[in-house]
Amino acid sequence: MSLHTSIPAAVGGKEFMTGYLDALALVERLHRLLLDVVKDEFERVGILEINAVQALLLFNIGDNEVTAGELKTRGYYQGSNVSYNLKKLVEMGFMHHQRCEIDRRSVRVRLTEKGRNIRDVVGGLFERHADGLKGKGVLGDDGIDQITSSLRRVERYWTDQIRYIY
């Protein structure tokens, strides 16, 4: 007999709900902590003109040329947040922008050399973290694969809830 069959449904459901709420809180804390880690790295190397959200935006754009709409549909950013930050990054010289020839309302953006330098700082930070996590035995290949797979399943479930329930 498995453990799950010996636990009444209400208790098992309550335990799952507690675990789910703990996981949600952890995702929120990890996101804030990631921003703090990026901010700390930038202070360490003397980059003070850009914030962590903007740095992650540059990192996620990478070598691509994208529109704000594409970033939103990929699920990286909320509407006004991405528009504001893209505008600031263009003003500060981290990005080029150009109106689309076909749809003049749409603006395509890509990184300047200054933006690519920021992307590289973030990429170097993430490489050091990956090496440290693996090297110190915090996570191995299986562990990171399990975390990623689980988070992707939650992402699909939430996406389905938005698409089909509302």
Backbone hydrogen bonds in HBPLUS format (Angstrom, degrees):
<---DONOR---> <-ACCEPTOR-->    atom                        ^
c    i                          cat <-CA-CA->   ^        H-A-AA   ^      H-
h    n   atom  resd res      DA  || num        DHA   H-A  angle D-A-AA Bond
n    s   type  num  typ     dist DA aas  dist angle  dist       angle   num
A0006-SER N   A0003-LEU O   3.13 MM   3  5.38 138.2  2.31 102.7 114.3     1
A0011-VAL N   A0008-PRO O   3.06 MM   3  5.42 117.7  2.47 106.3 120.7     2
A0012-GLY N   A0008-PRO O   2.92 MM   4  6.18 172.3  1.93 164.3 166.4     3
A0013-GLY N   A0009-ALA O   2.74 MM   4  5.83 157.0  1.79 150.6 157.5     4
A0014-LYS N   A0010-ALA O   2.93 MM   4  6.06 148.1  2.03 137.7 146.4     5
A0015-GLU N   A0011-VAL O   2.87 MM   4  6.16 159.3  1.92 155.9 161.3     6
A0016-PHE N   A0012-GLY O   2.96 MM   4  6.16 155.3  2.02 144.4 151.4     7
A0017-MET N   A0013-GLY O   2.89 MM   4  6.07 159.1  1.93 144.5 150.6     8
A0018-THR N   A0014-LYS O   2.91 MM   4  6.15 155.0  1.97 147.2 153.8     9
A0019-GLY N   A0015-GLU O   3.00 MM   4  6.25 159.7  2.04 146.5 151.8    10
A0020-TYR N   A0016-PHE O   2.75 MM   4  6.03 154.7  1.81 152.5 160.6    11
A0021-LEU N   A0017-MET O   2.92 MM   4  6.13 163.5  1.95 151.7 155.2    12
A0022-ASP N   A0018-THR O   2.96 MM   4  6.18 152.6  2.03 145.1 153.2    13
A0023-ALA N   A0019-GLY O   2.88 MM   4  6.13 153.8  1.95 146.2 153.4    14
A0024-LEU N   A0020-TYR O   2.91 MM   4  6.23 156.9  1.96 151.1 157.3    15
A0025-ALA N   A0021-LEU O   3.01 MM   4  6.20 163.1  2.04 147.2 151.5    16
A0026-LEU N   A0022-ASP O   2.93 MM   4  6.13 150.9  2.01 144.4 153.0    17
A0027-VAL N   A0023-ALA O   2.93 MM   4  6.23 155.4  1.99 151.3 157.0    18
A0028-GLU N   A0024-LEU O   3.10 MM   4  6.42 162.7  2.13 150.8 154.9    19
A0029-ARG N   A0025-ALA O   2.92 MM   4  6.17 163.6  1.94 150.3 155.0    20
A0030-LEU N   A0026-LEU O   2.79 MM   4  5.94 160.9  1.83 152.6 158.1    21
A0031-HIS N   A0027-VAL O   3.02 MM   4  6.23 154.6  2.09 146.8 153.0    22
A0032-ARG N   A0028-GLU O   3.10 MM   4  6.42 166.1  2.12 153.5 156.5    23
A0033-LEU N   A0029-ARG O   2.81 MM   4  5.97 157.9  1.85 150.4 157.7    24
A0034-LEU N   A0030-LEU O   2.79 MM   4  5.95 152.4  1.87 146.2 153.3    25
A0035-LEU N   A0031-HIS O   3.12 MM   4  6.45 158.9  2.17 148.5 153.1    26
A0036-ASP N   A0032-ARG O   3.01 MM   4  6.35 152.0  2.09 144.7 152.9    27
A0037-VAL N   A0033-LEU O   2.80 MM   4  6.08 152.6  1.88 152.1 159.8    28
A0038-VAL N   A0034-LEU O   2.97 MM   4  6.24 162.6  2.00 154.7 158.4    29
A0039-LYS N   A0035-LEU O   2.92 MM   4  6.08 163.0  1.95 147.5 152.8    30
A0040-ASP N   A0036-ASP O   2.85 MM   4  5.98 159.8  1.89 147.2 152.6    31
A0041-GLU N   A0037-VAL O   3.01 MM   4  6.24 156.3  2.06 145.8 151.8    32
A0042-PHE N   A0038-VAL O   2.97 MM   4  6.24 158.1  2.02 152.3 158.2    33
A0043-GLU N   A0039-LYS O   2.95 MM   4  6.24 154.5  2.02 150.6 157.7    34
A0044-ARG N   A0040-ASP O   2.91 MM   4  6.11 154.9  1.98 146.0 153.4    35
A0045-VAL N   A0041-GLU O   3.02 MM   4  6.32 148.9  2.12 148.2 155.2    36
A0046-GLY N   A0042-PHE O   2.95 MM   4  5.92 108.3  2.48 134.1 150.6    37
A0047-ILE N   A0042-PHE O   2.74 MM   5  4.87 154.2  1.81 151.1 150.2    38
A0046-GLY N   A0043-GLU O   3.23 MM   3  4.98 153.0  2.31  95.7 103.7    39
A0055-ALA N   A0051-ASN O   2.94 MM   4  6.23 153.7  2.01 150.4 158.9    40
A0056-LEU N   A0052-ALA O   2.92 MM   4  6.15 159.3  1.96 151.5 156.0    41
A0057-LEU N   A0053-VAL O   2.99 MM   4  6.21 147.6  2.10 142.3 151.8    42
A0058-LEU N   A0054-GLN O   3.02 MM   4  6.33 158.0  2.07 149.0 153.6    43
A0059-PHE N   A0055-ALA O   2.93 MM   4  6.21 157.2  1.98 146.7 153.6    44
A0060-ASN N   A0056-LEU O   2.85 MM   4  6.03 160.9  1.88 149.3 153.8    45
A0061-ILE N   A0057-LEU O   3.00 MM   4  6.20 145.2  2.12 146.5 155.7    46
A0062-GLY N   A0058-LEU O   3.03 MM   4  6.20 160.0  2.07 148.9 154.2    47
A0064-ASN N   A0061-ILE O   3.01 MM   3  5.63 159.0  2.05 143.7 144.7    48
A0066-VAL N   A0109-VAL O   2.94 MM  43  5.43 147.8  2.05 154.3 156.2    49
A0109-VAL N   A0066-VAL O   2.66 MM  43  5.43 160.1  1.69 157.7 163.2    50
A0070-GLU N   A0067-THR O   3.11 MM   3  5.19 121.4  2.47  95.9 109.7    51
A0071-LEU N   A0067-THR O   3.21 MM   4  6.61 154.8  2.28 148.6 154.8    52
A0072-LYS N   A0068-ALA O   3.00 MM   4  6.32 153.1  2.07 150.1 158.0    53
A0073-THR N   A0069-GLY O   2.86 MM   4  6.11 160.9  1.90 151.7 156.8    54
A0074-ARG N   A0070-GLU O   2.98 MM   4  6.10 142.0  2.12 142.1 151.6    55
A0076-TYR N   A0071-LEU O   3.25 MM   5  5.88 147.6  2.36 176.1 167.8    56
A0075-GLY N   A0072-LYS O   2.91 MM   3  5.13 148.1  2.01 102.7 113.1    57
A0082-VAL N   A0078-GLN O   2.98 MM   4  6.06 166.7  2.00 159.7 162.9    58
A0083-SER N   A0079-GLY O   3.11 MM   4  6.31 168.2  2.13 156.1 159.7    59
A0084-TYR N   A0080-SER O   2.95 MM   4  5.97 168.2  1.96 149.5 153.0    60
A0085-ASN N   A0081-ASN O   3.03 MM   4  6.17 169.4  2.04 150.3 153.7    61
A0086-LEU N   A0082-VAL O   2.85 MM   4  5.92 159.3  1.89 151.2 157.0    62
A0087-LYS N   A0083-SER O   3.04 MM   4  6.18 162.1  2.07 147.7 152.5    63
A0088-LYS N   A0084-TYR O   2.99 MM   4  6.30 161.4  2.03 152.3 157.3    64
A0089-LEU N   A0085-ASN O   2.88 MM   4  6.03 159.3  1.93 148.9 154.7    65
A0090-VAL N   A0086-LEU O   2.95 MM   4  6.18 150.7  2.04 149.0 156.3    66
A0091-GLU N   A0087-LYS O   2.98 MM   4  6.24 165.5  2.00 151.3 155.3    67
A0092-MET N   A0088-LYS O   2.90 MM   4  6.12 147.7  2.00 148.2 156.9    68
A0094-PHE N   A0089-LEU O   2.83 MM   5  5.16 149.5  1.92 164.6 162.2    69
A0093-GLY N   A0090-VAL O   3.05 MM   3  5.14 155.7  2.11 104.7 112.4    70
A0112-THR N   A0094-PHE O   3.01 MM  18  5.35 169.0  2.02 122.4 123.0    71
A0096-HIS N   A0110-ARG O   2.77 MM  14  5.43 161.9  1.80 163.4 169.7    72
A0110-ARG N   A0096-HIS O   3.13 MM  14  5.43 150.2  2.23 140.4 146.4    73
A0098-GLN N   A0108-ARG O   2.89 MM  10  5.36 148.2  2.00 151.2 160.7    74
A0108-ARG N   A0098-GLN O   2.79 MM  10  5.36 167.6  1.80 159.4 155.0    75
A0100-CYS N   A0106-SER O   2.87 MM   6  5.65 168.0  1.88 157.5 156.4    76
A0106-SER N   A0103-ASP O   2.97 MM   3  5.63 152.7  2.04 121.4 128.8    77
A0116-ARG N   A0112-THR O   2.84 MM   4  6.16 153.8  1.90 151.1 158.7    78
A0117-ASN N   A0113-GLU O   2.94 MM   4  6.21 145.3  2.06 146.0 154.9    79
A0118-ILE N   A0114-LYS O   3.32 MM   4  6.67 151.5  2.41 139.6 145.8    80
A0119-ARG N   A0115-GLY O   2.93 MM   4  6.27 163.7  1.96 151.4 156.1    81
A0120-ASP N   A0116-ARG O   2.90 MM   4  6.10 150.7  1.99 143.6 151.1    82
A0121-VAL N   A0117-ASN O   3.03 MM   4  6.36 146.6  2.15 142.9 151.6    83
A0121-VAL N   A0118-ILE O   3.05 MM   3  5.08 118.4  2.45  96.5 111.9    84
A0122-VAL N   A0118-ILE O   3.03 MM   4  6.37 166.0  2.05 161.5 163.6    85
A0123-GLY N   A0119-ARG O   2.84 MM   4  6.04 159.2  1.89 147.5 154.5    86
A0124-GLY N   A0120-ASP O   2.83 MM   4  5.97 154.8  1.89 144.5 150.8    87
A0125-LEU N   A0121-VAL O   3.01 MM   4  6.27 154.5  2.08 146.3 153.2    88
A0126-PHE N   A0122-VAL O   2.94 MM   4  6.24 163.1  1.97 155.5 159.4    89
A0127-GLU N   A0123-GLY O   2.91 MM   4  6.14 150.9  2.00 145.4 153.8    90
A0128-ARG N   A0124-GLY O   3.00 MM   4  6.24 159.4  2.04 148.5 153.3    91
A0129-HIS N   A0125-LEU O   2.96 MM   4  6.26 155.6  2.02 148.3 155.7    92
A0130-ALA N   A0126-PHE O   2.88 MM   4  6.09 160.9  1.91 148.8 153.8    93
A0131-ASP N   A0127-GLU O   2.95 MM   4  6.17 164.5  1.97 151.2 155.3    94
A0132-GLY N   A0128-ARG O   2.87 MM   4  6.04 156.7  1.93 146.1 153.1    95
A0133-LEU N   A0129-HIS O   2.79 MM   4  5.99 165.3  1.81 158.5 161.7    96
A0134-LYS N   A0130-ALA O   3.09 MM   4  6.22 165.0  2.11 148.5 152.5    97
A0135-GLY N   A0131-ASP O   2.69 MM   4  5.65 161.1  1.73 148.8 155.5    98
A0136-LYS N   A0132-GLY O   2.93 MM   4  5.75 155.8  1.99 144.1 148.7    99
A0138-VAL N   A0133-LEU O   2.85 MM   5  4.93 128.7  2.11 150.9 161.4   100
A0139-LEU N   A0133-LEU O   3.14 MM   6  5.52 163.2  2.17 123.8 125.8   101
A0137-GLY N   A0134-LYS O   3.10 MM   3  5.13 158.0  2.15 104.8 111.0   102
A0144-ILE N   A0140-GLY O   3.05 MM   4  6.29 168.6  2.06 160.8 162.4   103
A0145-ASP N   A0141-ASP O   3.01 MM   4  6.10 154.9  2.07 145.7 153.4   104
A0146-GLN N   A0142-ASP O   2.89 MM   4  6.09 153.9  1.96 149.5 156.3   105
A0147-ILE N   A0143-GLY O   3.01 MM   4  6.24 163.6  2.04 150.7 154.8   106
A0148-THR N   A0144-ILE O   2.98 MM   4  6.05 169.6  1.99 148.0 151.4   107
A0149-SER N   A0145-ASP O   2.90 MM   4  5.95 161.4  1.94 145.5 151.4   108
A0150-SER N   A0146-GLN O   2.92 MM   4  6.03 162.8  1.95 148.2 153.1   109
A0151-LEU N   A0147-ILE O   2.91 MM   4  6.12 165.9  1.93 155.4 159.5   110
A0152-ARG N   A0148-THR O   2.93 MM   4  6.09 151.9  2.01 147.3 155.1   111
A0153-ARG N   A0149-SER O   3.06 MM   4  6.33 150.0  2.16 144.9 152.5   112
A0154-VAL N   A0150-SER O   3.08 MM   4  6.43 156.0  2.14 150.0 156.2   113
A0155-GLU N   A0151-LEU O   2.87 MM   4  6.09 158.1  1.92 146.3 153.0   114
A0156-ARG N   A0152-ARG O   2.90 MM   4  6.14 158.3  1.95 147.7 152.7   115
A0157-TYR N   A0153-ARG O   2.96 MM   4  6.17 159.2  2.01 145.7 151.6   116
A0158-TRP N   A0154-VAL O   2.87 MM   4  6.12 169.2  1.88 159.1 161.0   117
A0159-THR N   A0155-GLU O   2.89 MM   4  6.03 161.9  1.93 149.2 154.9   118
A0160-ASP N   A0156-ARG O   2.86 MM   4  6.05 158.6  1.90 149.7 155.3   119
A0161-GLN N   A0157-TYR O   2.97 MM   4  6.27 146.8  2.08 144.4 154.1   120
A0161-GLN N   A0158-TRP O   3.06 MM   3  4.97 116.7  2.48  91.8 107.7   121
A0162-ILE N   A0158-TRP O   3.05 MM   4  6.40 151.6  2.14 150.4 157.3   122
A0163-ARG N   A0159-THR O   2.95 MM   4  6.20 165.8  1.97 154.3 158.3   123
A0164-TYR N   A0160-ASP O   2.90 MM   4  5.76 166.4  1.92 151.5 154.8   124
A0165-ILE N   A0161-GLN O   3.16 MM   4  5.27 147.4  2.27 125.3 132.5   125
